[in-house]
């Protein structure tokens, strides 16, 4: 049984591939046998709001980032729901650095009902500035960057209750081969993974098995299970329609091997067995 894809981007995210539309993603999901998709569009911020707690941090250049058009997004959600009645279509966002932009994020969440809220970390504070990961990799040893990332990821988990699912917890691994000489070995960072997983599990939230990211590892998902994790969510992190539901067969096998099974119905998160 294919699970739902709880992490999909459409034309309402600023970094999707040219020509990618919500309708294209829905059509691909139906053809691929995916029962539901959540359009979790990027919500990142280029300036501070009055209620944000870290306003002393300087922000990096974010000129390509555009605010989410919530009104237009919800109109398109209604349209594709009518066009694809056989597919469950969920609203959602991927909130970047939610612990740093609490006020800004609350302003977005107040504009509509979002059924899937993902928390993600793309940038890390250092030296009084919020830095994209590539900026840190250019400045520090790769092992140091990963350690910095997990330290901030823990602060995200402990500092924000606004999200339900932690997305791509191993994001630095995507860039590892561009900056490091040797292979990325999960075991080198086991304590950091487990610390984040333990805190996330204690909060009752969900870990994403991201099939774009290398977090399709039975070892990592097993660590999540051992630290008390109660559920996993499957997400392709698709930025092009053809990637909706990508590598889900592999991800399902990994989740089952780690001790997770289908939930209450085919739309539910997978739960620990």
C-alpha positions in Angstrom: 0.0 0.0 0.0 1.5 3.3 -1.1 1.4 6.0 1.6 0.4 9.6 1.2 3.0 12.1 0.0 3.0 14.7 2.8 5.7 17.0 1.3 5.0 18.4 -2.2 5.8 21.8 -3.7 3.9 23.5 -6.6 4.0 26.8 -8.5 3.3 28.5 -5.1 6.8 27.7 -3.9 9.5 30.1 -5.1 12.0 27.3 -6.0 9.9 24.8 -8.0 10.9 23.8 -11.5 9.7 25.7 -14.4 6.2 24.7 -15.5 5.5 22.7 -12.3 1.8 23.2 -11.3 -0.4 21.9 -8.6 -2.6 20.3 -11.3 0.4 18.5 -12.8 1.4 17.1 -9.4 -2.1 15.9 -8.7 -2.3 14.1 -12.1 1.1 12.4 -11.4 -0.1 11.3 -7.9 -3.2 9.7 -9.3 -1.2 7.9 -12.0 1.4 6.8 -9.4 -1.2 5.4 -7.0 -0.5 7.9 -4.3 -3.7 8.3 -2.2 -3.1 11.8 -1.0 -0.8 14.8 -1.4 -0.1 17.7 0.9 1.0 20.9 -0.9 3.5 22.1 1.7 4.7 25.3 0.1 7.7 27.1 1.3 7.2 29.8 4.0 10.5 31.6 4.5 11.0 35.2 5.5 13.2 38.1 4.3 12.6 40.5 7.1 11.7 40.4 10.8 8.2 40.9 12.3 7.6 42.6 15.6 7.0 39.3 17.4 10.0 37.5 16.1 12.4 36.6 18.9 15.8 36.9 17.2 15.7 40.3 15.5 19.3 41.1 16.3 20.4 38.5 13.7 21.4 39.9 10.4 19.6 38.0 7.5 21.5 36.8 4.5 20.4 37.9 1.0 17.1 36.3 0.2 16.1 38.2 -2.9 14.8 35.1 -4.7 12.4 34.3 -1.9 8.8 35.4 -2.3 6.0 35.4 0.3 3.4 32.7 -0.1 0.3 33.9 -1.8 -2.1 32.3 0.7 -5.3 33.5 -1.0 -4.2 32.3 -4.5 -3.0 29.1 -3.0 -6.3 28.3 -1.3 -8.2 29.1 -4.5 -6.1 26.7 -6.5 -6.4 24.0 -3.8 -10.2 24.2 -4.1 -10.0 24.0 -7.9 -7.8 20.9 -8.0 -9.9 19.2 -5.3 -12.9 19.5 -7.7 -10.8 18.3 -10.6 -9.4 15.3 -8.8 -12.1 13.9 -6.5 -10.3 10.5 -6.3 -7.3 12.2 -4.7 -7.2 13.5 -1.1 -5.5 17.0 -1.3 -4.3 18.6 1.9 -3.2 22.1 2.5 0.2 22.7 4.1 3.3 24.7 4.5 7.0 24.1 5.1 8.0 26.6 7.7 11.7 27.5 7.6 13.4 28.3 11.0 10.1 28.4 12.8 11.8 29.1 16.2 13.4 32.3 14.9 10.3 33.6 13.0 7.6 32.8 15.5 5.6 36.0 14.9 6.1 36.0 11.1 4.9 32.4 11.0 1.9 33.1 13.2 0.8 35.7 10.7 0.8 33.2 7.8 -0.9 30.5 9.8 -3.6 33.0 10.7 -4.5 33.4 7.1 -6.0 29.9 6.5 -6.3 26.3 7.7 -3.2 24.3 7.0 -3.5 20.5 7.5 0.2 19.7 7.3 2.7 22.0 8.8 6.3 20.9 8.4 9.2 22.4 10.3 12.6 22.7 8.5 16.0 24.2 9.0 17.8 25.7 6.0 20.0 28.3 7.7 21.9 28.4 11.0 22.9 31.5 13.1 26.6 32.1 13.4 28.5 35.3 14.2 25.4 37.4 14.6 24.1 36.4 11.2 21.7 33.8 9.8 23.7 31.7 7.3 22.7 29.4 4.6 24.3 26.0 4.8 26.6 26.5 1.8 28.0 29.7 3.6 28.9 27.6 6.6 30.5 24.8 4.5 32.7 27.4 2.8 33.8 28.6 6.2 34.1 25.6 8.5 35.2 21.9 8.4 32.2 19.8 7.2 32.1 17.9 10.5 31.7 21.2 12.3 28.9 22.3 10.0 26.9 19.2 10.6 27.4 19.5 14.4 26.2 23.2 14.2 23.2 22.1 12.2 22.1 19.5 14.7 22.6 21.9 17.6 20.3 24.4 15.8 17.9 21.6 14.8 17.5 20.8 18.5 16.7 24.4 19.2 14.1 24.4 16.4 12.4 21.3 17.9 12.5 22.7 21.5 11.7 26.3 20.5 8.7 25.9 18.3 5.4 24.1 18.7 4.0 25.4 15.4 4.9 22.4 13.3 3.8 18.8 13.4 6.4 17.1 11.2 10.1 17.6 11.2 11.3 17.7 7.6 14.6 16.4 6.1 16.4 16.2 9.4 19.7 15.3 7.6 19.7 18.3 5.2 23.5 18.9 5.4 24.2 15.5 4.0 22.9 16.7 0.6 25.9 19.0 0.3 28.5 16.8 2.0 30.1 15.4 -1.1 30.7 18.9 -2.5 32.8 19.9 0.6 34.1 16.8 2.3 36.8 14.3 1.1 35.4 11.2 2.6 31.8 9.7 2.6 29.1 10.8 5.0 28.8 8.3 7.8 25.7 8.4 9.8 27.4 6.7 12.7 29.8 9.7 13.1 26.7 11.8 14.1 24.7 9.2 15.9 24.6 11.1 19.2 23.4 14.2 17.5 20.7 12.4 15.6 19.5 10.6 18.7 19.4 13.8 20.7 17.1 15.5 18.2 15.0 12.4 17.8 14.6 12.0 21.5 13.3 15.6 21.9 11.0 15.3 18.9 9.6 12.0 20.2 9.0 13.5 23.7 6.9 16.2 22.0 4.7 13.7 20.3 5.5 14.9 16.9 6.4 13.1 13.6 9.7 12.4 11.7 9.7 12.7 8.0 11.2 10.0 5.8 12.3 12.3 3.0 12.9 10.5 -0.2 14.8 13.4 -1.9 17.1 13.5 1.1 19.2 10.5 2.1 17.0 10.0 5.1 15.8 6.8 3.6 18.0 4.7 5.9 16.8 1.9 8.0 19.5 2.7 10.6 18.3 6.3 11.0 14.6 5.4 11.2 15.5 2.6 13.6 17.2 5.3 15.8 14.0 7.3 15.7 12.0 4.2 16.8 14.5 3.4 19.6 14.3 7.0 20.9 10.5 6.7 21.3 9.4 8.1 17.9 5.7 7.3 17.5 5.1 7.9 13.8 6.8 8.7 10.4 5.5 10.7 7.5 6.6 10.0 3.9 7.6 13.0 1.8 9.1 13.2 -1.7 10.0 16.9 -1.3 9.0 17.1 -4.9 9.7 20.3 -6.7 8.7 18.8 -10.1 5.5 16.8 -10.7 7.3 13.6 -11.8 8.9 13.3 -8.4 5.6 13.0 -6.4 5.8 9.6 -4.6 9.3 9.0 -5.8 11.2 6.1 -4.1 8.3 5.4 -1.9 8.6 1.6 -2.3 12.1 1.9 -0.8 11.0 4.2 1.9 8.1 1.9 2.9 10.5 -1.1 3.2 12.8 1.0 5.4 10.0 2.1 7.6 8.7 -1.4 8.0 12.2 -2.7 8.8 12.6 0.0 11.5 9.3 -1.0 13.2 6.6 1.2 11.6 3.4 0.0 10.0 0.4 1.7 8.3 -1.8 3.8 10.6 -5.5 3.9 11.0 -6.2 4.3 7.3 -4.2 4.8 4.0 -4.1 8.6 4.6 -2.6 8.3 8.2 1.0 8.6 9.3 2.7 5.2 9.8 2.8 4.3 13.4 5.2 2.3 15.5 4.3 -1.4 15.8 
